């Protein structure tokens, strides 16, 4: 009898999981979209110089790999707003489930939530820079680099940025 209980308990615990994975759930509308169909996803952000030219330039300092960098560029939230990927008003509703995927030439990627970048929520300082130490970025770092001065480690600082996409969470 004791052995039967030990076998029965794991089976009973698995029943809710089996029901949750029922493929019929999707056919009956149990799966909900994370964002409104009127909000496009994904949004590919232009990295062209013209897209950044009208934005305010910032000088920022950040530690990366044991070195202090003094760089110039634009704020990521401002670039997202200009490209229509992030509203210039406090985030609400469908925009709260969005994330920003930054991709490097070598495949390295970093992720930020839109809420983390919003001035009324996380207000995280994130910058897309094209100059460091009074010179254009070299081929090993540029032509664009993402800096996150307030991160404790530079792990989300992406060199050789080649893509920024805003995506609604599934």
Backbone as a printed PyTorch tensor [residue, N CA C, xyz], in Angstrom:
tensor([[[  0.8190,  -1.1940,   0.0000],
         [  0.0000,   0.0000,   0.0000],
         [  0.8650,   1.2610,   0.0000]],

        [[  1.9370,   1.2690,   0.8090],
         [  2.8190,   2.4290,   0.8770],
         [  3.4860,   2.6450,  -0.4770]],

        [[  3.8960,   1.5520,  -1.1210],
         [  4.5410,   1.6710,  -2.4270],
         [  3.5630,   2.2270,  -3.4620]],

        [[  2.3220,   1.8320,  -3.4080],
         [  1.3120,   2.3230,  -4.3530],
         [  1.1270,   3.8250,  -4.1910]],

        [[  1.1740,   4.3370,  -2.9740],
         [  1.0530,   5.7810,  -2.7420],
         [  2.2300,   6.5300,  -3.3550]],

        [[  3.4390,   5.9700,  -3.2220],
         [  4.6290,   6.6180,  -3.7870],
         [  4.5470,   6.6960,  -5.3040]],

        [[  3.9170,   5.7240,  -5.9310],
         [  3.7690,   5.7360,  -7.3880],
         [  2.6160,   6.6300,  -7.8200]],

        [[  1.5760,   6.6680,  -7.0400],
         [  0.3920,   7.4400,  -7.3910],
         [  0.6220,   8.9410,  -7.2660]],

        [[  1.3610,   9.3790,  -6.2800],
         [  1.5820,  10.8090,  -6.0680],
         [  2.2400,  11.4880,  -7.2750]],

        [[  3.3450,  10.9550,  -7.8420],
         [  3.9300,  11.6090,  -9.0230],
         [  2.9670,  11.6550, -10.2070]],

        [[  2.1590,  10.6070, -10.3690],
         [  1.1860,  10.6040, -11.4690],
         [  0.1450,  11.7000, -11.2840]],

        [[ -0.3300,  11.8620, -10.0740],
         [ -1.3250,  12.9010,  -9.8050],
         [ -0.7460,  14.2990, -10.0050]],

        [[  0.5170,  14.4840,  -9.6510],
         [  1.1560,  15.7890,  -9.8280],
         [  1.3580,  16.1270, -11.3000]],

        [[  1.4490,  15.1290, -12.1630],
         [  1.6680,  15.3700, -13.5950],
         [  0.3800,  15.6600, -14.3510]],

        [[ -0.7710,  15.3490, -13.7900],
         [ -2.0370,  15.5830, -14.4890],
         [ -2.2470,  17.0350, -14.9060]],

        [[ -2.0090,  18.0360, -14.0410],
         [ -2.1860,  19.4250, -14.4940],
         [ -1.2540,  19.7840, -15.6490]],

        [[ -0.0540,  19.2430, -15.6630],
         [  0.8830,  19.5250, -16.7550],
         [  0.3960,  18.9230, -18.0620]],

        [[ -0.1440,  17.7100, -18.0100],
         [ -0.6440,  17.0760, -19.2260],
         [ -1.7960,  17.8820, -19.8030]],

        [[ -2.6640,  18.3890, -18.9600],
         [ -3.7880,  19.2040, -19.4290],
         [ -3.3010,  20.5260, -20.0170]],

        [[ -2.2970,  21.1520, -19.4150],
         [ -1.7940,  22.4450, -19.8920],
         [ -1.1530,  22.3210, -21.2600]],

        [[ -0.6610,  21.1350, -21.6160],
         [ -0.0040,  20.9550, -22.8980],
         [ -0.9430,  20.4200, -23.9610]],

        [[ -2.2310,  20.3610, -23.6820],
         [ -3.2070,  19.8600, -24.6290],
         [ -3.2460,  20.7490, -25.8650]],

        [[ -2.9150,  20.2160, -27.0670],
         [ -2.9000,  21.0510, -28.2690],
         [ -4.2720,  21.5960, -28.6120]],

        [[ -5.3250,  20.9880, -28.0930],
         [ -6.6660,  21.4910, -28.3620],
         [ -6.9200,  22.8550, -27.7470]],

        [[ -6.1670,  23.2190, -26.7000],
         [ -6.3490,  24.5250, -26.0620],
         [ -6.1580,  25.6600, -27.0530]],

        [[ -5.1770,  25.5680, -27.9230],
         [ -4.8970,  26.6420, -28.8690],
         [ -6.0310,  26.7790, -29.8760]],

        [[ -6.6180,  25.6740, -30.2630],
         [ -7.6890,  25.7160, -31.2500],
         [ -8.9460,  26.3570, -30.6830]],

        [[ -9.1200,  26.3410, -29.3810],
         [-10.3220,  26.8950, -28.7600],
         [-10.1200,  28.2890, -28.2050]],

        [[ -9.0140,  28.9400, -28.5310],
         [ -8.8070,  30.3280, -28.1340],
         [ -8.2600,  30.5170, -26.7320]],

        [[ -7.7820,  29.4570, -26.0920],
         [ -7.2510,  29.6090, -24.7400],
         [ -5.9320,  30.3710, -24.7370]],

        [[ -5.2340,  30.3710, -25.8640],
         [ -3.9550,  31.0890, -25.9730],
         [ -4.2460,  32.5370, -26.3450]],

        [[ -3.7650,  33.4810, -25.5420],
         [ -4.0150,  34.8950, -25.8100],
         [ -2.7640,  35.5600, -26.3350]],

        [[ -2.9630,  36.5200, -27.2400],
         [ -1.8370,  37.3130, -27.7360],
         [ -1.3420,  38.2180, -26.6310]],

        [[ -0.0320,  38.4320, -26.6020],
         [  0.5610,  39.2710, -25.5600],
         [  0.3470,  40.7480, -25.8250]],

        [[  0.1060,  41.1270, -27.0710],
         [ -0.0800,  42.5410, -27.3700],
         [ -1.1560,  42.7120, -28.4240]],

        [[ -1.6370,  43.9070, -28.5280],
         [ -2.6890,  44.2370, -29.4730],
         [ -2.1900,  44.0870, -30.9020]],

        [[ -3.0040,  43.5280, -31.8020],
         [ -2.5850,  43.4090, -33.1950],
         [ -2.3340,  44.7650, -33.8530]],

        [[ -2.8430,  45.8460, -33.2680],
         [ -2.6210,  47.1700, -33.8520],
         [ -1.2070,  47.6890, -33.5690]],

        [[ -0.5000,  47.0840, -32.6330],
         [  0.8860,  47.4630, -32.3370],
         [  1.8080,  46.5060, -33.0700]],

        [[  2.5390,  46.9780, -34.0880],
         [  3.3750,  46.0680, -34.8670],
         [  4.5080,  45.4560, -34.0430]],

        [[  4.8220,  44.2100, -34.3610],
         [  5.9510,  43.5320, -33.7360],
         [  6.4390,  42.4750, -34.7120]],

        [[  7.6860,  42.3920, -34.9720],
         [  8.7810,  43.1970, -34.4500],
         [  8.9300,  44.5260, -35.1930]],

        [[  9.6150,  45.4620, -34.5490],
         [  9.9550,  46.7410, -35.1710],
         [ 11.4770,  46.7860, -35.2870]],

        [[ 11.9660,  46.8840, -36.5160],
         [ 13.4080,  46.9770, -36.7570],
         [ 13.7860,  48.4510, -36.7190]],

        [[ 14.7360,  48.7910, -35.8770],
         [ 15.1570,  50.1800, -35.6650],
         [ 16.2750,  50.5190, -36.6490]],

        [[ 16.1260,  51.6470, -37.3310],
         [ 17.1560,  52.0780, -38.2770],
         [ 18.4000,  52.5520, -37.5260]],

        [[ 19.5470,  52.0580, -37.9660],
         [ 20.8210,  52.4730, -37.3830],
         [ 21.5610,  53.4380, -38.3010]],

        [[ 20.9090,  53.8590, -39.3610],
         [ 21.5330,  54.7570, -40.3380],
         [ 21.9200,  56.0750, -39.6740]],

        [[ 23.0190,  56.6800, -40.1230],
         [ 23.4330,  57.9680, -39.5560],
         [ 22.3200,  59.0170, -39.6030]],

        [[ 21.5020,  59.0070, -40.6410],
         [ 20.4090,  59.9770, -40.7550],
         [ 19.3960,  59.8070, -39.6230]],

        [[ 19.1610,  58.5840, -39.1770],
         [ 18.2120,  58.3340, -38.0880],
         [ 18.7230,  58.8910, -36.7700]],

        [[ 20.0330,  58.9510, -36.6100],
         [ 20.6330,  59.4400, -35.3650],
         [ 20.9960,  60.9160, -35.4140]],

        [[ 21.0780,  61.4960, -36.6100],
         [ 21.5970,  62.8610, -36.7810],
         [ 20.7890,  63.9200, -36.0410]],

        [[ 19.4860,  63.7810, -35.9900],
         [ 18.6470,  64.8040, -35.3610],
         [ 18.5710,  64.6580, -33.8390]],

        [[ 19.1300,  63.5950, -33.3000],
         [ 19.0270,  63.3410, -31.8590],
         [ 20.1300,  64.0580, -31.0890]],

        [[ 19.8180,  64.4000, -29.8470],
         [ 20.8030,  65.0170, -28.9570],
         [ 21.9310,  64.0270, -28.6930]],

        [[ 23.1560,  64.5030, -28.8080],
         [ 24.3200,  63.6610, -28.5200],
         [ 24.7070,  63.8070, -27.0500]],

        [[ 25.1340,  62.7140, -26.4670],
         [ 25.5270,  62.6690, -25.0560],
         [ 26.9680,  62.1880, -24.9550]],

        [[ 27.6640,  62.6840, -23.9490],
         [ 28.9870,  62.1620, -23.6070],
         [ 28.8080,  61.3110, -22.3590]],

        [[ 29.2570,  60.0670, -22.4200],
         [ 29.0780,  59.1380, -21.2990],
         [ 30.3950,  58.4460, -20.9880]],

        [[ 30.5430,  58.0790, -19.7340],
         [ 31.7010,  57.2950, -19.3110],
         [ 31.2100,  55.9430, -18.8350]],

        [[ 31.9450,  54.9080, -19.2100],
         [ 31.5840,  53.5570, -18.7980],
         [ 32.8460,  52.7280, -18.6350]],

        [[ 32.7910,  51.7900, -17.6940],
         [ 33.8890,  50.8440, -17.4860],
         [ 33.6450,  49.6390, -18.3850]],

        [[ 34.6630,  49.2240, -19.1040],
         [ 34.5580,  48.0270, -19.9350],
         [ 35.9120,  47.3370, -19.9860]],

        [[ 35.9440,  46.1160, -19.4910],
         [ 37.1530,  45.2920, -19.5410],
         [ 38.3560,  45.9810, -18.8910]],

        [[ 38.1160,  46.5530, -17.7020],
         [ 39.1830,  47.1650, -16.9220],
         [ 39.6230,  48.5310, -17.3920]],

        [[ 38.8720,  49.1350, -18.2560],
         [ 39.2350,  50.4240, -18.8290],
         [ 38.0560,  51.3810, -18.7560]],

        [[ 38.3180,  52.6610, -18.5060],
         [ 37.2570,  53.6670, -18.5250],
         [ 37.1790,  54.2550, -19.9230]],

        [[ 35.9900,  54.1790, -20.5040],
         [ 35.7550,  54.7340, -21.8330],
         [ 34.9850,  56.0350, -21.7080]],

        [[ 35.3570,  57.0250, -22.4810],
         [ 34.6110,  58.2830, -22.5760],
         [ 34.1040,  58.3410, -24.0120]],

        [[ 32.7930,  58.1850, -24.1660],
         [ 32.2200,  58.0050, -25.5030],
         [ 31.1240,  59.0210, -25.7900]],

        [[ 30.7870,  59.1460, -27.0740],
         [ 29.7290,  60.0510, -27.5230],
         [ 28.7440,  59.2740, -28.3830]],

        [[ 27.4670,  59.5960, -28.1830],
         [ 26.4360,  58.9590, -28.9910],
         [ 25.0600,  59.4320, -28.5790]],

        [[ 24.0530,  58.6440, -28.9350],
         [ 22.6610,  59.0090, -28.6630],
         [ 22.0640,  58.0460, -27.6450]],

        [[ 21.0270,  58.5050, -26.9600],
         [ 20.3630,  57.6320, -25.9970],
         [ 19.5140,  56.6170, -26.7620]],

        [[ 19.5430,  55.3710, -26.3120],
         [ 18.7590,  54.3260, -26.9630],
         [ 17.2670,  54.6380, -26.9130]],

        [[ 16.6980,  55.0770, -25.7670],
         [ 15.2720,  55.4040, -25.7740],
         [ 14.9080,  56.4720, -26.8100]],

        [[ 15.7400,  57.4910, -26.9780],
         [ 15.4530,  58.5330, -27.9790],
         [ 15.4470,  57.9400, -29.3820]],

        [[ 16.3870,  57.0530, -29.6730],
         [ 16.4300,  56.4090, -30.9880],
         [ 15.1910,  55.5430, -31.2050]],

        [[ 14.7700,  54.8280, -30.1670],
         [ 13.5700,  53.9930, -30.2730],
         [ 12.3290,  54.8490, -30.4990]],

        [[ 12.2560,  55.9970, -29.8310],
         [ 11.1050,  56.8850, -29.9950],
         [ 11.0490,  57.4670, -31.3960]],

        [[ 12.1910,  57.9100, -31.9120],
         [ 12.2440,  58.4940, -33.2550],
         [ 11.8670,  57.4660, -34.3230]],

        [[ 12.1800,  56.2040, -34.0830],
         [ 11.8650,  55.1750, -35.0680],
         [ 10.4690,  54.5850, -34.8830]],

        [[  9.7010,  55.0810, -33.9090],
         [  8.3370,  54.6070, -33.7040],
         [  8.2410,  53.2960, -32.9510]],

        [[  9.3360,  52.8280, -32.3850],
         [  9.3430,  51.5590, -31.6640],
         [  8.9770,  51.7220, -30.1910]],

        [[  8.9700,  52.9560, -29.7010],
         [  8.6730,  53.2490, -28.2950],
         [  7.9710,  54.5990, -28.2460]],

        [[  6.8350,  54.6930, -27.5490],
         [  6.1530,  55.9880, -27.4820],
         [  6.9520,  56.9970, -26.6560]],

        [[  6.7120,  58.2770, -26.9080],
         [  7.4070,  59.3100, -26.1250],
         [  6.5840,  59.7290, -24.9130]],

        [[  5.5680,  58.9490, -24.5960],
         [  4.7500,  59.1450, -23.3960],
         [  5.0050,  57.9530, -22.4680]],

        [[  4.6290,  58.0540, -21.1870],
         [  4.8480,  56.9140, -20.2840],
         [  4.2480,  55.6210, -20.8520]],

        [[  4.9750,  54.5310, -20.7040],
         [  4.5210,  53.2450, -21.2450],
         [  3.2740,  52.7620, -20.5380]],

        [[  2.3860,  52.1730, -21.3430],
         [  1.1490,  51.5870, -20.8350],
         [  0.8050,  50.3780, -21.6960]],

        [[ -0.0520,  49.5460, -21.1660],
         [ -0.6450,  48.4680, -21.9430],
         [  0.3430,  47.5970, -22.6960]],

        [[  0.0730,  47.4610, -24.0000],
         [  0.8340,  46.5300, -24.8370],
         [  2.3280,  46.8340, -24.8720]],

        [[  2.7160,  48.0710, -24.6550],
         [  4.1470,  48.4000, -24.7070],
         [  4.9190,  47.8590, -23.5010]],

        [[  4.2380,  47.5080, -22.4320],
         [  4.9320,  46.9910, -21.2480],
         [  5.4530,  45.5720, -21.4360]],

        [[  4.9740,  44.8740, -22.4690],
         [  5.4780,  43.5160, -22.7020],
         [  6.5360,  43.4780, -23.8030]],

        [[  7.0450,  44.6340, -24.1770],
         [  8.0230,  44.7080, -25.2670],
         [  9.4450,  44.6080, -24.7270]],

        [[ 10.3020,  44.0470, -25.5470],
         [ 11.7220,  44.0260, -25.2060],
         [ 12.5490,  44.4370, -26.4160]],

        [[ 13.7540,  44.9100, -26.1340],
         [ 14.6760,  45.3850, -27.1600],
         [ 15.8020,  44.3630, -27.2710]],

        [[ 16.0000,  43.8550, -28.4720],
         [ 17.0570,  42.8890, -28.7400],
         [ 18.1460,  43.5930, -29.5430]],

        [[ 19.3380,  43.6560, -28.9790],
         [ 20.4860,  44.2930, -29.6370],
         [ 21.4250,  43.1740, -30.0790]],

        [[ 21.7680,  43.1710, -31.3690],
         [ 22.5750,  42.1000, -31.9480],
         [ 23.8860,  42.6440, -32.5030]],

        [[ 24.9680,  41.9270, -32.2360],
         [ 26.2960,  42.2960, -32.7370],
         [ 26.6370,  41.4860, -33.9880]],

        [[ 27.6230,  41.9470, -34.7020],
         [ 28.0790,  41.2860, -35.9270],
         [ 28.4440,  39.8270, -35.6800]],

        [[ 29.0410,  39.5270, -34.5250],
         [ 29.4710,  38.1510, -34.2310],
         [ 28.3670,  37.2930, -33.6090]],

        [[ 27.1450,  37.8220, -33.5280],
         [ 26.0280,  37.0650, -32.9800],
         [ 25.7590,  37.3170, -31.5050]],

        [[ 26.6300,  38.0480, -30.8190],
         [ 26.4110,  38.3870, -29.4060],
         [ 25.1250,  39.2020, -29.3110]],

        [[ 24.3340,  38.9580, -28.2650],
         [ 23.0720,  39.6750, -28.1130],
         [ 22.8680,  40.1140, -26.6740]],

        [[ 22.1150,  41.2000, -26.5110],
         [ 21.7170,  41.6810, -25.1870],
         [ 20.2530,  42.1040, -25.2760]],

        [[ 19.5580,  42.0170, -24.1440],
         [ 18.1260,  42.3130, -24.1030],
         [ 17.8360,  43.3320, -23.0110]],

        [[ 16.9120,  44.2510, -23.3190],
         [ 16.4050,  45.2410, -22.3670],
         [ 14.8940,  45.2480, -22.4990]],

        [[ 14.1770,  45.4330, -21.3920],
         [ 12.7350,  45.6360, -21.5040],
         [ 12.4920,  47.1040, -21.8270]],

        [[ 11.3890,  47.3890, -22.5260],
         [ 11.0680,  48.7990, -22.7830],
         [ 10.8350,  49.5300, -21.4680]],

        [[ 10.2220,  48.8560, -20.5000],
         [  9.9840,  49.4790, -19.2000],
         [ 11.2650,  49.9050, -18.5130]],

        [[ 12.3030,  49.1310, -18.6850],
         [ 13.6110,  49.4450, -18.1070],
         [ 14.1730,  50.7410, -18.7040]],

        [[ 13.8280,  51.0320, -19.9560],
         [ 14.3420,  52.2140, -20.6480],
         [ 13.4390,  53.4320, -20.4930]],

        [[ 12.1800,  53.2190, -20.1260],
         [ 11.2080,  54.3060, -20.0080],
         [ 11.5900,  55.2560, -18.8710]],

        [[ 11.5140,  56.5530, -19.1380],
         [ 11.9190,  57.5710, -18.1530],
         [ 11.0650,  57.5410, -16.8910]],

        [[  9.8250,  57.0560, -16.9750],
         [  8.9430,  57.0450, -15.8060],
         [  8.9650,  55.7080, -15.0670]],

        [[  9.7060,  54.7410, -15.5720],
         [  9.7850,  53.4340, -14.9160],
         [ 11.2320,  53.1410, -14.5070]],

        [[ 11.9740,  52.4430, -15.3260],
         [ 13.3540,  52.0740, -14.9820],
         [ 14.3510,  53.1930, -15.1750]],

        [[ 14.1010,  54.0230, -16.1770],
         [ 14.9620,  55.1750, -16.4920],
         [ 16.4370,  54.7780, -16.6150]],

        [[ 16.6850,  53.6250, -17.2310],
         [ 18.0460,  53.1110, -17.4100],
         [ 18.7520,  53.9050, -18.5060]],

        [[ 19.9490,  54.3600, -18.2260],
         [ 20.7530,  55.0600, -19.2260],
         [ 21.4540,  54.0640, -20.1310]],

        [[ 21.0310,  54.0070, -21.3850],
         [ 21.6350,  53.1180, -22.3740],
         [ 21.9200,  53.9680, -23.6050]],

        [[ 23.1230,  53.8440, -24.1480],
         [ 23.5550,  54.7320, -25.2340],
         [ 24.1230,  53.9370, -26.3980]],

        [[ 23.8040,  54.3930, -27.6010],
         [ 24.3930,  53.8560, -28.8180],
         [ 25.4400,  54.8690, -29.2530]],

        [[ 26.7000,  54.4910, -29.1370],
         [ 27.7910,  55.4430, -29.3800],
         [ 28.5270,  55.1030, -30.6740]],

        [[ 29.1350,  56.1400, -31.2580],
         [ 29.9330,  55.9520, -32.4690],
         [ 31.3430,  56.5280, -32.3270]],

        [[ 31.6240,  57.1300, -31.1690],
         [ 32.9570,  57.6940, -30.8990],
         [ 33.3520,  57.3850, -29.4540]],

        [[ 34.6100,  57.0440, -29.2570],
         [ 35.1550,  56.8690, -27.9070],
         [ 36.5510,  57.4690, -27.8730]],

        [[ 36.8470,  58.1370, -26.7700],
         [ 38.1640,  58.7510, -26.5690],
         [ 38.5450,  59.6600, -27.7390]],

        [[ 37.5720,  60.5090, -28.1340],
         [ 37.7570,  61.5340, -29.1760],
         [ 38.0730,  60.9900, -30.5650]],

        [[ 37.6770,  59.7620, -30.8570],
         [ 37.9170,  59.1990, -32.1880],
         [ 36.7560,  58.2770, -32.5730]],

        [[ 36.5010,  58.1290, -33.8780],
         [ 35.4880,  57.1510, -34.3010],
         [ 35.8840,  55.7600, -33.8010]],

        [[ 34.8990,  54.9240, -33.5520],
         [ 35.1890,  53.5650, -33.0820],
         [ 35.9700,  52.7900, -34.1390]],

        [[ 36.9190,  51.9900, -33.6830],
         [ 37.6860,  51.1690, -34.6210],
         [ 36.8610,  49.9450, -35.0340]],

        [[ 37.3720,  49.1710, -35.9690],
         [ 36.6520,  48.0170, -36.5070],
         [ 36.3520,  46.9650, -35.4390]],

        [[ 37.1880,  46.8570, -34.4200],
         [ 36.9760,  45.8620, -33.3640],
         [ 35.8070,  46.2210, -32.4480]],

        [[ 35.4470,  47.4970, -32.3770],
         [ 34.3730,  47.9410, -31.4850],
         [ 33.1590,  48.4750, -32.2210]],

        [[ 33.3260,  48.9610, -33.4250],
         [ 32.2660,  49.6900, -34.1120],
         [ 31.8440,  49.0730, -35.4150]],

        [[ 31.1290,  49.8530, -36.1500],
         [ 31.0270,  51.3130, -36.0940],
         [ 30.1040,  51.8330, -34.9920]],

        [[ 29.2810,  50.9420, -34.4020],
         [ 28.3970,  51.3570, -33.3080],
         [ 28.6050,  50.4360, -32.1180]],

        [[ 28.4620,  51.0110, -30.9270],
         [ 28.6430,  50.2450, -29.6970],
         [ 27.5610,  50.6590, -28.7150]],

        [[ 27.0210,  49.7040, -27.9880],
         [ 26.0230,  49.9840, -26.9650],
         [ 26.7190,  50.0370, -25.6140]],

        [[ 26.4750,  51.1120, -24.8620],
         [ 27.0520,  51.2610, -23.5220],
         [ 25.9360,  51.3680, -22.4940]],

        [[ 26.1370,  50.7050, -21.3550],
         [ 25.1930,  50.7580, -20.2400],
         [ 26.0080,  51.1370, -19.0050]],

        [[ 26.2420,  52.4450, -18.7970],
         [ 27.1460,  52.8880, -17.7290],
         [ 26.7790,  52.4090, -16.3300]],

        [[ 25.4940,  52.2210, -16.0240],
         [ 25.0930,  51.8580, -14.6650],
         [ 25.0580,  50.3590, -14.3970]],

        [[ 25.2730,  49.5240, -15.4030],
         [ 25.3240,  48.0880, -15.1450],
         [ 26.5740,  47.7740, -14.3260]],

        [[ 26.4610,  46.8480, -13.3880],
         [ 27.5950,  46.4830, -12.5370],
         [ 28.7160,  45.8180, -13.3350]],

        [[ 28.3570,  45.1040, -14.3890],
         [ 29.3340,  44.4860, -15.2980],
         [ 28.9990,  44.9440, -16.7120]],

        [[ 29.9630,  44.9830, -17.6040],
         [ 29.6880,  45.4640, -18.9640],
         [ 29.1130,  44.3870, -19.8910]],

        [[ 28.4500,  43.3750, -19.3590],
         [ 27.9740,  42.2490, -20.1640],
         [ 26.9440,  42.6510, -21.2190]],

        [[ 26.1520,  43.6980, -20.9630],
         [ 25.1710,  44.1270, -21.9650],
         [ 25.7080,  45.2430, -22.8460]],

        [[ 26.9600,  45.5700, -22.6950],
         [ 27.6060,  46.5120, -23.5990],
         [ 27.9890,  45.7570, -24.8610]],

        [[ 27.3340,  46.0640, -25.9570],
         [ 27.5100,  45.3010, -27.1910],
         [ 28.4070,  46.0650, -28.1560]],

        [[ 29.4730,  45.4240, -28.5930],
         [ 30.3440,  46.0130, -29.6220],
         [ 29.8460,  45.5760, -30.9950]],

        [[ 30.2080,  46.3410, -32.0210],
         [ 29.8570,  46.0240, -33.4060],
         [ 28.3540,  45.7960, -33.5760]],

        [[ 27.5590,  46.7150, -33.0390],
         [ 26.0990,  46.5940, -33.1350],
         [ 25.6970,  46.6250, -34.6050]],

        [[ 24.9040,  45.6260, -34.9950],
         [ 24.4100,  45.6290, -36.3710],
         [ 22.8940,  45.5500, -36.4550]],

        [[ 22.2210,  45.3680, -35.3220],
         [ 20.7680,  45.3310, -35.3670],
         [ 20.1450,  45.6320, -34.0220]],

        [[ 19.0300,  46.3730, -34.0630],
         [ 18.2170,  46.6220, -32.8700],
         [ 16.7750,  46.3770, -33.2870]],

        [[ 16.1150,  45.4880, -32.5580],
         [ 14.7400,  45.1180, -32.8760],
         [ 13.9140,  45.1680, -31.6020]],

        [[ 12.7080,  45.7240, -31.7010],
         [ 11.7790,  45.7470, -30.5700],
         [ 10.7080,  44.6970, -30.8510]],

        [[ 10.5080,  43.8010, -29.8790],
         [  9.6430,  42.6450, -30.0640],
         [  8.6400,  42.5560, -28.9170]],

        [[  7.4060,  42.1480, -29.2370],
         [  6.4130,  41.8740, -28.1960],
         [  6.6830,  40.4840, -27.6380]],

        [[  6.6630,  40.3520, -26.3320],
         [  6.8720,  39.0450, -25.7070],
         [  5.7460,  38.1050, -26.1300]],

        [[  6.0770,  36.8330, -26.3510],
         [  5.0420,  35.8690, -26.7830],
         [  4.0640,  35.5750, -25.6730]]])
